[in-house]
Amino acid sequence: MVITSGNEEDKGSQEKESKEETILAMLGIIGTILNLIVIIFVYIYTTL
């Protein structure tokens, strides 16, 4: 008799959450970089 505790399901959900967190972190970094670029362009445009 084999008793399974559902570790495979937990591992799958942890991998999914990890992938989602990675995607959200990348989107946050990309958004921050785009905001900095916009701020730089606006600063240059307003100082000319």
Buried (B, 14 or more C-beta within 10 A) or exposed (E): EEEEEEEEEEEEEEEEEEEEEEEEEEEEEEEEEEEEEEEEEEEEEEEE
